[in-house]
Amino acid sequence: MAPYTEDDAPDIGVETILPSSETCVMRWQHDLWINIIRAALGDTPNIVPLDYHLAFKNPCVSRYGATSPHLLKWVDTWNDGKPYEQQIKPFGFLMAFTARSGPLAKPKNPEVVDPTQRGRPPKLQKIKPIAPFDLDNMSAVSKAFDRDTGKAVCRDELKTYEEALAQFHLSTEDKFLNGDFVNVGETRRRHIVVSDLGLIGKEANKVGSSGEADPIAMAQVSYGNTEQLINQSKCKL
């Protein structure tokens, strides 16, 4: 979700290229890409400054919707044993956060290890923070809790926008050559030779119009010796 809006957008030294109503690009995304391009054309192509707005210091917030059975299973532990009116329901909207990890994570209290117990010590459980939906991001942060344990989650346990976006501009592009983590410059098309083609089961429902149990398997056709060139070009900054 947007860390800031048009109303409190920073002055980054350039006007917006097009209004967001025409591009579907939010103002904060526009500003981020301008700074990615500046870094790429400057002396620090691998370091994009994210200090041009204080909002990047806030916890990074996403909207989460329980729009499928798989996504609803996220909150099975939370829902277990609760009356229906207190459960997180199908198609309900929540706020989701990313827990800090590695050196940035909040230190855990040291555990007392039983010297008589054999085997590996149990792994520390990662927190899975969510919060009730709120148009005010910071209000949602104050209500964050672990969806497995129900315990409150502190603000300093959540990854900030600055931390979440620090390596965004270095994302790999595996579909093209010269698109690795540290590569710069123009990417090059890959030539792909297809040796076989098979359906994977996501093309249609598994019950056909004639009532057959698995029409996908019945209709499956293999194609051999088919050559296809991916005739696209892309540039990676």
N, C-alpha and C positions, 0 to 999 in steps of 0.2 A: 504494500500500500504506500501511497505517496508520503514521503517524509515531510514535504512542505507543498504548498499550493501556489497558485499564481499570485495570491494576495500578499504572501511574504517571501516571494522569490528573490534571490540575491541578484545583484548587478554583476554579471560576469564579463562585462565589456563588449557584448555583442547583443543585437536584437534577435528575438526568436525568428528563425528562418520562415516558418509558417505558423499560423495560429493552430493550437491543438485541436480545434474543431474540424480542421481540414486534414490533419495527419493522424489523429488518434494517438498522438504521442503526448504524454504528460509533460508539464514544464520541467519537472525535476529530471526526467529522462533526457530531455533535450539538453539541459545544462550539463549532465554527466557526459553525454557524447561529445559535446563541444570541448570539454576538458580532456577527454580521451584523445581526440584529434590533436589538440594542442600539444599534449605530451608526446604523441607519435611524431609530430613534426619538429619537436624541440629536442632538448638534450637528455630527457629522461623518458624514453618511450615505454619503459616498463613500470614507471611510477606515475600514477595519476593522483594529483592532490584532491583530497576530499574534505578540505578544511574551509570551503567557501560558504558553508551553511552549518550552523550549530545543530540543526536537526539530525545530521549524520551521526551525532554522538548518542542519539536515542536508540533504544532497542528496535531492531528490525521487525516489522509487523507484516503478516500476510493474512489474507482472508481465507478461511477454511470452510468448505461446505460439505456436509455429509450427504453427497449427491449420488452415492452408490453403496451397495452392501459392503464393498471392500473398505471404503472410507468410513463408513459407520462403525466398522469393527475397531477402528482406532480407539473408540471410547467404550468398548465392551466392559473393561474393568471398572470404569466410572459408572456405567449404567447398572452394573450387576447389583441386584437386590434393592434397587431404588424404585419407588412408585413411578408409574409412567409419566406423571406430570412433572417429576423431578429429573427425568432422563433427558439426555441429548437425543433429539428425535431425527428421523430421516429428513433430509433436505434442510436441516437447521444450519444456520451460519454461525461461525465462531471466529475468533482471532487466533492465529497460530504464530509461534515464535520459534527461533532457533537457539538451542542451548549452546553456550560457549563450550569449547573443547580444547584439549591440549594445554599449552602454557597459559592460555587466557582463562581457562576454567577456574571457578572458585575452588580453592583447596578443600578437600574433604577431611573430616576428622579422622585421625589415624585409627585403624582397627586393631584390636588386640588379637594376635594370632596365636592359636593353640599349637604349641610345639609338638603335641602328640598326634595332631591331625595330619594325615598324609594327603598328597595330591595338591593340585593347584588351588590357590586361594580363589574364592568366588569373585567374578568380575563385578566392578562397580556398575550399578544400574544408571543409565543416562536418564536425565529428566526429559519429559516430553511436555513442554509447556503450551497451554492453550488458555483462552479467556473468553468470557461472554462477548458477543459482538457489540462494538461500540464505535460510533463515528469518530470519537476522540481517541486517537492512538494511545496517548499517555494515560488516559483513564482506564483503557483496557490493560495496560502494563501493570497497573496497581492491583488488578484483579486476577493476575495470572496464577495458574495452578498446574500441577503435574496431573495429566489425564490418567495416569496409572494409579497414583497414590492419593490424589486429591489434596496433597499438601501445597501450601502457598509457595510460589517461586519468587525469589528476590530479583529485583531489577539487575543487579550486578551478575546474575547468572545467565543473562540473555545476551546474545550477540547483537552488536550494534550495526546500523547501516554501513558505517565506515568499515567494520570488520567483514561484513558480508560482501561488500562491493570491492574490496581491496584488490582482488585478482580477477575481477570480472572481465577486464579487457585482455587478459591472457588466456581466456578459454580456448581449448583446442577445437579445431575444425577437421575432424577425421575424414570427412568426405572429400577433402582436397589435399594435394601435396603442398608442402611448405605451410602447413597449418598446425604445427606442433606448438607446445606451450611457449617456447622462447623464439619461435620464428617470427620474422617481420617481412613486410613486403607483399607482393602479389601472390596469391595462391594459384595453383595450377590444377587443371582438370585431371581427374583420374579416368583411365579407360577400364571399363568393367566388361568382362566376358561372362555371360550367364550360361552355365552348363546345364541347369535344370530349374524347373519352376514348379512349385507345389503349393496348394492352399494350406493355410495354417489354422483355419477354424474360426477366424474372425470376420469372414466375408459375409455371412448371413446367419440367421437363426438356425438352430439345429433341427427344427421341425419344418418339413417342407409343406408346400401347399397341398400335396397329395397324401400327407400323413406319414410319409416315410420317416423313420427314426433318425437317420443321419444322411440327409441329402447331399451334404458337402462331400462326404467320402464317396458317395455314389457318382457324383458329377465331376470328381477330380480328374484332371487331365494333366499329363506331364509333357513338357516341351523341352526337347534337347537340341544342342548345337545352335542355340540362339545367341547372337552377338549384339550387344547394345552398348553404344557409346554415350557417356554422360556429357552432353555438349553444353556445359555451363561454365561460367567463369565467376570468380568471386575475389574480392580483395580483403585481406586481413591486415588491420592496422597494428 
